[in-house]
Amino acid sequence: MFPREFRRKFSTRPAAAGLTAVLLLAASERAQAADVSPSGAQPSAVPSTTPPSSDVPASVLQPSLAGGLDTLHRTLIDWQVVLGGGAMIQPSYEGSSSFEVSPVPFVMATFGEHVKFDPTGLSVDVYSLGNLYFSAKLGYDLGRKEDDDAYLRGLGDIDAGAVLGGTVAYEMGPAEFYATFERIVGGSEGTQIQFGVDLNHQVDRFIFTADLSATWADETYMQSYFGVTALQSAASGLPQYQADAGLKRVDLSLAVTYAFDEHWLVRGQAGLGYLLGDAADSPIVQEAFQPSGLIAIGYRF
């Protein structure tokens, strides 16, 4: 089973790059634990080089550079840094019937046992009791631009904002049951709660993952993303619409990760979301089914 701290916890569009990093690092941890590399050995550190004294100017540059690279290499290993990238296809906005392909570069690092950074923000493990875990999150929400799709013209932009949140998760064999809370400060000023279950299974160097989740949003969030005010109706031609709090969507994702060795991994993932309730009924929504897919490769130091 994947280490608990690297499981999927957020599924919003802006988190795509961070999600990829989390999953690839999880697979890397799993690969190392199962010793899937040919040698099973941990990467060896570059031998330390002591810079020569300043009275030998001709030989200062190369040893100093080697020493600096050694320090950088050790830091990348200590912080469990993952670098990678890929491509993702997804609706141009939540509810769109058209798709966009976008790159997903990412970097992720772990500081000590409890603090982690990825493109979605900073997370901190707060407390654990047996198989029950609690963590806090500081991230961001990118909002929505009306030029993301021609269908949004006249609706105006939803500004970006900070995200304050937390997660509670419980492990049970190959499954993890989780619930996340996200409060957006600035931008939509809305709140989302996601709950779901994550399953994973390893066969040799392959790791198979399935995740099923549902997302609830408050009235402020729903009205920001799916409502149409009188002014927006006049500017866009869409009918006026009031979106109330409730279940926003359900999501199912299936993925497979292949570990070439203890460093290199490649992952393919397919997802299907379905909008519900007032979100699905919104005149902004062109299609309730929201499929997506990604392919990514990562390297862990």
Secondary structure per residue as TSV (DSSP state, phi and psi in degrees):
chain	resnum	aa	ss	phi	psi
A	1	M	-	360.0	144.3
A	2	F	-	-59.6	146.4
A	3	P	-	-56.4	137.5
A	4	R	G	-54.3	-39.6
A	5	E	G	-70.5	-11.8
A	6	F	G	-108.4	11.2
A	7	R	S	-73.2	163.2
A	8	R	-	-68.5	133.3
A	9	K	-	-132.0	-16.2
A	10	F	-	-134.6	146.0
A	11	S	-	-132.7	15.7
A	12	T	S	-72.7	157.2
A	13	R	G	-54.6	-46.1
A	14	P	G	-61.2	-15.5
A	15	A	G	-90.8	7.4
A	16	A	H	-57.4	-47.0
A	17	A	H	-65.6	-41.0
A	18	G	H	-65.7	-39.2
A	19	L	H	-61.3	-43.7
A	20	T	H	-59.4	-44.5
A	21	A	H	-62.6	-43.5
A	22	V	H	-60.8	-45.8
A	23	L	H	-69.6	-38.5
A	24	L	H	-67.7	-39.3
A	25	L	H	-67.1	-37.4
A	26	A	H	-60.3	-43.9
A	27	A	H	-65.7	-35.8
A	28	S	H	-64.0	-44.0
A	29	E	H	-60.4	-42.1
A	30	R	H	-64.8	-41.6
A	31	A	H	-63.1	-41.7
A	32	Q	H	-66.6	-40.2
A	33	A	H	-65.1	-34.7
A	34	A	H	-89.7	-2.7
A	35	D	T	55.3	56.9
A	36	V	-	-85.4	-9.4
A	37	S	S	-74.2	155.8
A	38	P	S	-55.8	-38.9
A	39	S	S	-97.6	-25.0
A	40	G	-	72.4	8.9
A	41	A	-	-90.6	149.4
A	42	Q	-	-75.7	150.9
A	43	P	-	-62.1	134.6
A	44	S	-	-84.2	141.4
A	45	A	-	-75.9	149.4
A	46	V	-	-68.1	131.2
A	47	P	-	-54.4	138.7
A	48	S	-	-69.4	141.2
A	49	T	-	-119.2	125.6
A	50	T	-	-87.5	122.2
A	51	P	-	-60.3	141.1
A	52	P	-	-70.6	165.8
A	53	S	-	-67.4	156.9
A	54	S	T	-67.6	-6.9
A	55	D	T	-87.6	9.3
A	56	V	-	-124.6	69.2
A	57	P	G	-59.9	-28.7
A	58	A	G	-69.2	-22.1
A	59	S	G	-112.6	12.0
A	60	V	T	-74.2	-45.6
A	61	L	H	-59.7	-53.1
A	62	Q	H	-65.4	-48.2
A	63	P	H	-61.9	-36.7
A	64	S	H	-65.1	-40.8
A	65	L	H	-63.9	-42.6
A	66	A	H	-62.2	-40.7
A	67	G	H	-64.5	-40.0
A	68	G	H	-65.5	-40.8
A	69	L	H	-66.3	-36.4
A	70	D	H	-63.3	-44.1
A	71	T	H	-61.9	-43.8
A	72	L	H	-62.4	-43.3
A	73	H	H	-62.8	-43.8
A	74	R	H	-63.1	-39.5
A	75	T	H	-65.1	-43.4
A	76	L	H	-62.4	-37.3
A	77	I	H	-69.7	-46.4
A	78	D	H	-61.2	-37.5
A	79	W	T	-87.0	2.2
A	80	Q	T	51.2	48.7
A	81	V	-	-71.3	135.6
A	82	V	E	-119.7	127.6
A	83	L	E	-118.6	142.6
A	84	G	E	-178.6	-170.3
A	85	G	E	-177.8	173.7
A	86	G	E	-177.9	-156.0
A	87	A	E	-139.3	146.4
A	88	M	E	-132.7	138.3
A	89	I	E	-112.0	133.7
A	90	Q	E	-161.6	165.1
A	91	P	E	-59.4	147.6
A	92	S	S	-67.2	-22.3
A	93	Y	S	-155.7	165.5
A	94	E	T	-68.0	109.9
A	95	G	T	110.6	-4.0
A	96	S	-	-76.3	153.4
A	97	S	S	-100.0	-4.3
A	98	S	S	-104.7	160.3
A	99	F	E	-123.4	157.3
A	100	E	E	-133.9	147.4
A	101	V	E	-108.1	127.0
A	102	S	E	-134.9	148.3
A	103	P	E	-73.1	152.1
A	104	V	-	-130.4	72.2
A	105	P	-	-71.1	151.6
A	106	F	E	-156.4	159.6
A	107	V	E	-141.5	142.1
A	108	M	E	-141.4	145.8
A	109	A	E	-145.8	152.8
A	110	T	E	-122.8	127.1
A	111	F	E	-109.8	107.4
A	112	G	T	70.0	-150.1
A	113	E	T	-97.5	-12.4
A	114	H	T	-125.4	-15.9
A	115	V	E	-113.3	129.8
A	116	K	E	-135.7	146.7
A	117	F	E	-127.5	135.7
A	118	D	E	-147.8	177.8
A	119	P	T	-60.8	-13.9
A	120	T	T	-85.7	-13.9
A	121	G	E	137.9	-153.6
A	122	L	E	-114.7	132.3
A	123	S	E	-124.8	148.5
A	124	V	E	-133.1	126.4
A	125	D	E	-73.1	121.7
A	126	V	E	-96.3	-44.4
A	127	Y	E	-160.3	148.9
A	128	S	E	-141.1	146.5
A	129	L	E	-143.1	100.6
A	130	G	T	64.2	-121.4
A	131	N	T	-95.0	11.1
A	132	L	E	-104.3	130.7
A	133	Y	E	-131.4	146.5
A	134	F	E	-128.8	138.6
A	135	S	E	-142.9	157.1
A	136	A	E	-115.6	153.4
A	137	K	E	-136.7	136.8
A	138	L	E	-124.4	114.5
A	139	G	E	-141.5	-149.2
A	140	Y	E	-150.4	157.3
A	141	D	E	-121.4	128.7
A	142	L	-	-78.4	-9.5
A	143	G	-	72.6	-152.6
A	144	R	B	-149.9	136.7
A	145	K	-	-103.2	139.2
A	146	E	G	-67.8	-19.6
A	147	D	G	-86.9	8.5
A	148	D	G	-64.9	-27.8
A	149	D	S	-157.5	144.0
A	150	A	G	-60.1	-28.1
A	151	Y	G	-68.8	-16.9
A	152	L	G	-91.2	-4.8
A	153	R	T	-58.5	130.9
A	154	G	T	96.7	-11.4
A	155	L	S	-88.9	-13.9
A	156	G	-	79.2	173.4
A	157	D	-	-92.8	149.7
A	158	I	B	-103.2	116.4
A	159	D	-	-66.6	156.5
A	160	A	-	-70.0	157.6
A	161	G	E	-152.9	166.6
A	162	A	E	-81.4	152.1
A	163	V	E	-118.9	123.7
A	164	L	E	-110.4	128.5
A	165	G	E	-157.3	-177.8
A	166	G	E	-157.7	162.2
A	167	T	E	-136.4	138.5
A	168	V	E	-119.9	133.1
A	169	A	E	-139.1	147.6
A	170	Y	E	-133.2	125.4
A	171	E	E	-91.4	137.3
A	172	M	E	-143.7	95.3
A	173	G	T	62.7	-129.5
A	174	P	T	-80.6	1.9
A	175	A	E	-110.4	149.7
A	176	E	E	-130.0	124.9
A	177	F	E	-97.7	132.2
A	178	Y	E	-142.1	158.2
A	179	A	E	-141.3	135.2
A	180	T	E	-123.8	147.1
A	181	F	E	-122.0	130.7
A	182	E	E	-132.0	125.0
A	183	R	E	-114.6	121.2
A	184	I	E	-90.8	123.0
A	185	V	E	-104.6	115.7
A	186	G	S	88.1	173.2
A	187	G	T	64.3	-125.0
A	188	S	T	-73.2	-20.3
A	189	E	-	58.2	28.0
A	190	G	-	-100.6	176.4
A	191	T	E	-130.5	138.0
A	192	Q	E	-127.4	145.2
A	193	I	E	-128.5	124.8
A	194	Q	E	-116.9	137.0
A	195	F	E	-137.6	145.3
A	196	G	E	-174.5	-170.4
A	197	V	E	-136.2	140.5
A	198	D	E	-119.8	129.7
A	199	L	E	-121.4	143.5
A	200	N	E	-146.2	153.2
A	201	H	E	-150.7	135.9
A	202	Q	E	-109.7	134.3
A	203	V	E	-128.7	106.8
A	204	D	T	57.0	-121.0
A	205	R	T	-92.2	2.2
A	206	F	E	-98.0	139.1
A	207	I	E	-123.7	120.2
A	208	F	E	-103.6	134.8
A	209	T	E	-133.2	140.1
A	210	A	E	-134.6	139.7
A	211	D	E	-138.0	129.5
A	212	L	E	-123.6	127.2
A	213	S	E	-146.1	161.5
A	214	A	E	-132.8	147.1
A	215	T	E	-126.0	128.7
A	216	W	E	-106.0	144.4
A	217	A	E	-135.0	147.3
A	218	D	-	-79.2	175.1
A	219	E	H	-63.3	-37.3
A	220	T	H	-62.0	-45.1
A	221	Y	H	-65.6	-47.4
A	222	M	H	-61.4	-41.5
A	223	Q	H	-68.9	-35.5
A	224	S	H	-63.9	-43.9
A	225	Y	H	-96.0	-24.4
A	226	F	H	-125.4	-10.9
A	227	G	-	-84.1	160.1
A	228	V	B	-131.7	113.8
A	229	T	-	-79.0	172.3
A	230	A	H	-61.1	-41.4
A	231	L	H	-66.3	-42.4
A	232	Q	H	-65.4	-36.2
A	233	S	H	-63.4	-43.1
A	234	A	H	-65.3	-35.5
A	235	A	H	-81.5	-30.5
A	236	S	H	-103.1	-23.3
A	237	G	-	87.8	-3.8
A	238	L	-	-79.8	149.9
A	239	P	-	-68.3	150.2
A	240	Q	-	-64.3	142.2
A	241	Y	B	-151.6	134.6
A	242	Q	-	-107.4	120.3
A	243	A	-	-103.8	123.9
A	244	D	-	-98.5	169.6
A	245	A	S	-64.7	150.4
A	246	G	E	160.0	-175.9
A	247	L	E	-63.5	128.3
A	248	K	E	-93.8	-42.5
A	249	R	E	-165.1	161.9
A	250	V	E	-121.3	149.9
A	251	D	E	-137.1	141.3
A	252	L	E	-128.6	128.3
A	253	S	E	-129.6	141.2
A	254	L	E	-126.0	136.6
A	255	A	E	-146.5	155.5
A	256	V	E	-135.4	133.8
A	257	T	E	-119.1	136.3
A	258	Y	E	-117.4	126.1
A	259	A	E	-97.3	109.9
A	260	F	S	-66.7	-40.6
A	261	D	S	-161.2	-161.5
A	262	E	S	-74.2	-6.4
A	263	H	S	-113.0	-49.3
A	264	W	E	-97.2	133.2
A	265	L	E	-140.6	150.4
A	266	V	E	-128.6	144.3
A	267	R	E	-137.5	136.9
A	268	G	E	-119.4	140.0
A	269	Q	E	-144.9	139.9
A	270	A	E	-127.0	136.4
A	271	G	E	-132.0	151.6
A	272	L	E	-136.4	118.0
A	273	G	E	-108.6	154.5
A	274	Y	E	-138.7	120.5
A	275	L	E	-75.2	145.7
A	276	L	-	-125.3	164.4
A	277	G	H	53.5	-134.9
A	278	D	H	-64.9	-25.8
A	279	A	H	-66.8	-47.1
A	280	A	H	-66.0	-32.3
A	281	D	H	-83.0	-7.3
A	282	S	-	-63.9	140.0
A	283	P	T	-66.4	-14.6
A	284	I	T	-72.8	-28.3
A	285	V	-	-81.8	122.6
A	286	Q	S	-92.5	-29.5
A	287	E	-	-148.0	125.4
A	288	A	S	-73.8	-34.8
A	289	F	E	-74.5	130.7
A	290	Q	E	-128.6	81.7
A	291	P	E	-79.4	157.7
A	292	S	E	-155.0	164.1
A	293	G	E	-157.5	152.8
A	294	L	E	-149.1	155.5
A	295	I	E	-133.7	133.1
A	296	A	E	-149.2	153.9
A	297	I	E	-131.3	143.1
A	298	G	E	-138.3	156.5
A	299	Y	E	-128.2	126.1
A	300	R	E	-107.1	131.0
A	301	F	-	-77.9	360.0
